[in-house]
Every structure is written in C-alpha cells, then in structure tokens.
C-alpha cells in the first residue's frame, strides 16, 4: 500500500525552497513584517510547517480510506 510517492516528497522538497524564497521576498524586499531576519525565519518555518501539516493530514486521510 503506497501512501506517499516520489512526487509527494519532491513537491515537499520544492516547497521548502519556495517558502524560503517567499519569506525572503516578503520580509527583505517588500519590507513586510518589519523586515528583520527573525521575522523571515518565523515566516519560513510557518510556511514549511503548514505543508508538513498537509502531509500529515493526507497520510491520515489515505489511512482512513484504505
């Protein structure tokens, strides 16, 4: 029984890079959230944690369906 595929893991790896880039652009370039590096880290961690929560939800949903 396959719950996750290589595409899921590749998408998560790509999401980490996208979230770091998004947090850099939002905090440093657009000067949102006061532009500090602490705020940039918090935003990146929040974006990554949101995707991790999605992966956990997906695994639980697939587990319930099977």
C-alpha positions in Angstrom: 0.0 0.0 0.0 1.6 3.2 -1.2 0.6 6.3 0.9 3.3 8.7 -0.5 5.0 8.7 -3.8 8.2 10.2 -5.0 6.2 13.1 -6.4 4.9 13.9 -2.9 8.4 14.0 -1.5 9.8 16.0 -4.4 6.9 18.5 -4.1 7.7 18.9 -0.4 11.4 19.5 -1.1 10.5 22.1 -3.7 8.1 23.7 -1.3 10.9 24.2 1.2 12.8 26.1 -1.4 9.8 28.1 -2.4 8.9 29.0 1.2 12.4 30.2 1.9 12.3 32.3 -1.2 8.8 33.7 -0.4 9.9 34.6 3.1 13.0 36.4 1.8 10.9 38.4 -0.8 8.1 39.3 1.6 10.4 40.3 4.5 13.5 41.7 3.0 12.5 43.0 -0.4 8.9 44.2 0.3 9.8 45.1 3.9 6.7 43.4 5.4 6.7 42.3 9.0 9.3 45.0 9.9 12.0 43.4 7.6 14.0 41.6 10.3 15.8 38.2 9.8 13.9 36.8 12.8 10.6 37.6 11.1 12.0 36.0 7.9 12.8 32.8 9.8 9.4 32.7 11.5 7.6 33.1 8.2 9.7 30.4 6.5 9.1 28.0 9.4 5.4 28.8 9.3 5.2 28.1 5.6 7.1 24.8 5.9 5.0 23.8 9.0 1.8 24.4 7.1 2.9 22.0 4.4 4.0 19.4 6.9 0.6 19.6 8.4 -0.9 19.0 5.0 1.3 15.9 4.6 0.2 14.5 8.0 -3.5 15.2 7.1 -3.0 13.5 3.7 -1.5 10.4 5.3 -4.3 10.2 7.9 -6.9 10.6 5.2 -5.4 7.9 3.0 -5.0 5.6 6.0 -8.8 6.1 6.8 -9.7 5.4 3.2 -7.7 2.1 3.0 
